[in-house]
């Protein structure tokens, strides 16, 4: 499988939004969340801040590992002290992947949503 990791641009917004919808559905199917999509294309256009997500069909080819290595390179260039992320307790595949690339769980914390959140 050939793939290229690059910075997202304006032309990617529709695709990024579809990834967000797919990730929400994935989380909902895990039973991890309601899987609500709380963003839109305009917010993506302004922030371009999204989860790292590899489609099910593309898993197992090393893409996730390459994404994490690219993220590590960017973090080093920015003089970041660490990289952290959240993986659902329901997502055994993600936890196994992160373990394989040498990640360590440093903290597990569950915070209730404020009552006025919804």
Short mmCIF file of the C-alpha atoms (twelve columns), coordinates in Angstrom:
data_MODEL
# 
_entry.id   MODEL 
# 
loop_
_atom_site.group_PDB 
_atom_site.id 
_atom_site.type_symbol 
_atom_site.label_atom_id 
_atom_site.label_alt_id 
_atom_site.label_comp_id 
_atom_site.label_asym_id 
_atom_site.label_seq_id 
_atom_site.Cartn_x 
_atom_site.Cartn_y 
_atom_site.Cartn_z 
_atom_site.pdbx_PDB_model_num 
ATOM 1   C CA . UNK A 1   0.000   0.000  0.000  1 
ATOM 2   C CA . UNK A 2   1.343   3.417  -0.956 1 
ATOM 3   C CA . UNK A 3   0.491   6.432  1.126  1 
ATOM 4   C CA . UNK A 4   1.865   9.884  1.790  1 
ATOM 5   C CA . UNK A 5   1.598   11.734 5.075  1 
ATOM 6   C CA . UNK A 6   1.222   15.472 4.595  1 
ATOM 7   C CA . UNK A 7   -0.260  18.493 6.276  1 
ATOM 8   C CA . UNK A 8   -3.967  18.960 5.615  1 
ATOM 9   C CA . UNK A 9   -5.059  21.891 3.501  1 
ATOM 10  C CA . UNK A 10  -8.257  23.676 2.489  1 
ATOM 11  C CA . UNK A 11  -9.045  21.040 -0.149 1 
ATOM 12  C CA . UNK A 12  -9.141  18.338 2.554  1 
ATOM 13  C CA . UNK A 13  -11.963 19.817 4.636  1 
ATOM 14  C CA . UNK A 14  -14.741 17.627 3.196  1 
ATOM 15  C CA . UNK A 15  -12.608 14.536 3.697  1 
ATOM 16  C CA . UNK A 16  -11.654 15.545 7.247  1 
ATOM 17  C CA . UNK A 17  -15.308 16.127 8.105  1 
ATOM 18  C CA . UNK A 18  -16.170 12.655 6.777  1 
ATOM 19  C CA . UNK A 19  -13.387 11.181 8.938  1 
ATOM 20  C CA . UNK A 20  -14.926 12.897 11.965 1 
ATOM 21  C CA . UNK A 21  -18.321 11.409 11.135 1 
ATOM 22  C CA . UNK A 22  -16.717 7.965  10.706 1 
ATOM 23  C CA . UNK A 23  -14.847 8.309  14.017 1 
ATOM 24  C CA . UNK A 24  -18.068 9.289  15.804 1 
ATOM 25  C CA . UNK A 25  -19.796 6.220  14.371 1 
ATOM 26  C CA . UNK A 26  -16.828 4.042  15.410 1 
ATOM 27  C CA . UNK A 27  -17.029 5.376  18.988 1 
ATOM 28  C CA . UNK A 28  -20.800 4.925  19.047 1 
ATOM 29  C CA . UNK A 29  -20.445 1.303  17.882 1 
ATOM 30  C CA . UNK A 30  -17.921 0.653  20.661 1 
ATOM 31  C CA . UNK A 31  -20.502 1.884  23.148 1 
ATOM 32  C CA . UNK A 32  -17.990 4.472  24.269 1 
ATOM 33  C CA . UNK A 33  -20.056 7.544  23.564 1 
ATOM 34  C CA . UNK A 34  -23.175 8.833  21.919 1 
ATOM 35  C CA . UNK A 35  -21.030 9.484  18.868 1 
ATOM 36  C CA . UNK A 36  -22.333 12.993 18.401 1 
ATOM 37  C CA . UNK A 37  -20.625 15.197 15.851 1 
ATOM 38  C CA . UNK A 38  -20.243 18.625 17.430 1 
ATOM 39  C CA . UNK A 39  -18.228 20.333 14.719 1 
ATOM 40  C CA . UNK A 40  -18.853 21.483 11.184 1 
ATOM 41  C CA . UNK A 41  -16.829 22.292 8.092  1 
ATOM 42  C CA . UNK A 42  -16.474 25.960 9.030  1 
ATOM 43  C CA . UNK A 43  -14.926 25.099 12.397 1 
ATOM 44  C CA . UNK A 44  -12.586 22.655 10.677 1 
ATOM 45  C CA . UNK A 45  -11.654 25.376 8.177  1 
ATOM 46  C CA . UNK A 46  -10.714 27.700 11.068 1 
ATOM 47  C CA . UNK A 47  -8.931  25.217 13.333 1 
ATOM 48  C CA . UNK A 48  -7.873  22.168 11.329 1 
ATOM 49  C CA . UNK A 49  -7.549  20.408 14.674 1 
ATOM 50  C CA . UNK A 50  -8.780  16.779 14.497 1 
ATOM 51  C CA . UNK A 51  -8.183  13.306 15.863 1 
ATOM 52  C CA . UNK A 52  -5.743  10.946 14.240 1 
ATOM 53  C CA . UNK A 53  -7.932  8.254  12.758 1 
ATOM 54  C CA . UNK A 54  -7.185  5.392  10.381 1 
ATOM 55  C CA . UNK A 55  -10.130 3.868  8.533  1 
ATOM 56  C CA . UNK A 56  -10.744 0.193  9.328  1 
ATOM 57  C CA . UNK A 57  -9.941  -0.851 5.753  1 
ATOM 58  C CA . UNK A 58  -6.531  0.872  5.959  1 
ATOM 59  C CA . UNK A 59  -5.426  -0.699 9.238  1 
ATOM 60  C CA . UNK A 60  -2.670  -3.266 9.419  1 
ATOM 61  C CA . UNK A 61  -0.417  -1.686 6.787  1 
ATOM 62  C CA . UNK A 62  1.739   0.440  9.109  1 
ATOM 63  C CA . UNK A 63  -0.108  3.691  8.464  1 
ATOM 64  C CA . UNK A 64  -0.816  4.314  12.164 1 
ATOM 65  C CA . UNK A 65  2.818   3.764  13.069 1 
ATOM 66  C CA . UNK A 66  3.905   6.144  10.301 1 
ATOM 67  C CA . UNK A 67  1.384   8.755  11.489 1 
ATOM 68  C CA . UNK A 68  2.739   8.512  15.030 1 
ATOM 69  C CA . UNK A 69  6.342   8.775  13.761 1 
ATOM 70  C CA . UNK A 70  5.380   11.879 11.768 1 
ATOM 71  C CA . UNK A 71  3.737   13.334 14.866 1 
ATOM 72  C CA . UNK A 72  6.907   12.607 16.843 1 
ATOM 73  C CA . UNK A 73  9.003   14.419 14.214 1 
ATOM 74  C CA . UNK A 74  6.703   17.455 14.363 1 
ATOM 75  C CA . UNK A 75  6.793   17.427 18.177 1 
ATOM 76  C CA . UNK A 76  10.604  17.352 18.167 1 
ATOM 77  C CA . UNK A 77  10.720  20.243 15.683 1 
ATOM 78  C CA . UNK A 78  8.462   22.226 18.023 1 
ATOM 79  C CA . UNK A 79  10.579  21.292 21.073 1 
ATOM 80  C CA . UNK A 80  7.566   19.610 22.681 1 
ATOM 81  C CA . UNK A 81  8.247   17.851 25.961 1 
ATOM 82  C CA . UNK A 82  5.801   15.018 25.322 1 
ATOM 83  C CA . UNK A 83  2.920   13.713 23.232 1 
ATOM 84  C CA . UNK A 84  -0.259  12.588 24.935 1 
ATOM 85  C CA . UNK A 85  -3.626  11.302 23.815 1 
ATOM 86  C CA . UNK A 86  -6.752  9.605  25.032 1 
ATOM 87  C CA . UNK A 87  -7.849  6.111  24.086 1 
ATOM 88  C CA . UNK A 88  -11.167 4.691  25.137 1 
ATOM 89  C CA . UNK A 89  -11.172 1.763  27.555 1 
ATOM 90  C CA . UNK A 90  -13.537 0.150  25.062 1 
ATOM 91  C CA . UNK A 91  -11.041 0.412  22.197 1 
ATOM 92  C CA . UNK A 92  -8.863  -2.653 22.689 1 
ATOM 93  C CA . UNK A 93  -7.327  -2.277 19.222 1 
ATOM 94  C CA . UNK A 94  -6.081  1.228  19.990 1 
ATOM 95  C CA . UNK A 95  -4.706  0.213  23.380 1 
ATOM 96  C CA . UNK A 96  -2.845  -2.704 21.769 1 
ATOM 97  C CA . UNK A 97  -1.485  -0.433 19.021 1 
ATOM 98  C CA . UNK A 98  -0.245  2.176  21.494 1 
ATOM 99  C CA . UNK A 99  1.368   -0.524 23.621 1 
ATOM 100 C CA . UNK A 100 3.164   -1.940 20.541 1 
ATOM 101 C CA . UNK A 101 4.702   1.435  19.710 1 
ATOM 102 C CA . UNK A 102 6.028   1.804  23.246 1 
ATOM 103 C CA . UNK A 103 3.421   4.041  24.842 1 
ATOM 104 C CA . UNK A 104 2.861   3.997  28.562 1 
ATOM 105 C CA . UNK A 105 -0.382  4.753  30.349 1 
ATOM 106 C CA . UNK A 106 0.474   7.473  32.800 1 
ATOM 107 C CA . UNK A 107 -2.909  8.409  34.153 1 
ATOM 108 C CA . UNK A 108 -6.449  7.231  33.978 1 
ATOM 109 C CA . UNK A 109 -9.007  9.795  34.951 1 
ATOM 110 C CA . UNK A 110 -12.732 10.012 34.408 1 
ATOM 111 C CA . UNK A 111 -14.403 13.356 34.860 1 
ATOM 112 C CA . UNK A 112 -18.180 13.735 34.892 1 
ATOM 113 C CA . UNK A 113 -19.664 16.218 32.460 1 
ATOM 114 C CA . UNK A 114 -21.126 19.338 34.040 1 
ATOM 115 C CA . UNK A 115 -24.881 19.095 34.437 1 
ATOM 116 C CA . UNK A 116 -25.417 22.044 32.109 1 
ATOM 117 C CA . UNK A 117 -23.297 20.452 29.326 1 
ATOM 118 C CA . UNK A 118 -26.185 18.988 27.347 1 
# 
